[in-house]
Amino acid sequence: MAAGGSVYADREAALLVSAAETPGDPERMARERVAGRPLEYVIGWTWFCQLKIFVDPGVFVPRVRTEFLVQEA
């Protein structure tokens, strides 16, 4: 994944392995990530304001940098 441009390839690889449901999932997920699919869509979730938010393609992926706005609101 580092060759595909991932800055945190080791962390992303660990997330893919932990999110895998079948033995073939990590390899498939890594291919999707290298192809440019957002990590959150590949694993199906992200953390936001200490909540695990499930996302699908087409769903806005909440970002850590917007947590401040939520807390202020």
N, C-alpha and C positions, 0 to 999 in steps of 0.2 A: 504494500500500500504506500510505502514511502516513495517508491518509484512513480506512483500515480499522483504524487503531490501532497500526500497527507503529512502534516507537520507532526502530528501525534500518532504516528502509525502504531506504535506499541500499545498505547492506550486504546485506540480504536480496535485493534486486533483482540485485545482482552475483552472488550465489550461485545464484539461479534461472537466470540466463543461463549461468553456467559449468556447471551441471548439465544443461542442456537437451541433448537428443539430436536434436531436429528443430526447424526454424524456428518452428513453432507452439507448442512447449513453453513458452517463457517466459510467454506470455500466459495459457495454460491454468493453469500453475503459480501465476501471480500471482492469478488468480481463486480458486483453491483456498485460497491463503494469506489473501486478503482475507475469504473465507468463514469463516475461523477454524481451518483445518486446520494443525496444528503444522508448522513449517518442516522439521523433520527428516523427517516423513512425506512432505512434498511433494518434497523432493530425494532422499529414500531413504537418507540416511546422516547421521552426526554424528561429530565428533572427540571421543575420550575417551581420556585417558591416552596421548596421541600415537598412537592407533590410529584408523583410519577404521572405524567400526562401522556396518554396514548395518542399517536398521530398516524395518519394515513396520507398518501400523496394527495395534494390538493388542500390539506389542512395547514393552517398557519402553524409554524413551529415556534413556540415561545423561546426567546433567547434570554440568557442570564443577564445581559445588559439591560433588559426591560424590567427585571424584578424590582428595581428601585422605584419605577413608576407605579407598580402595583402596590408596593408598600406605602408610598406616599398617598395614593388614592384611598 
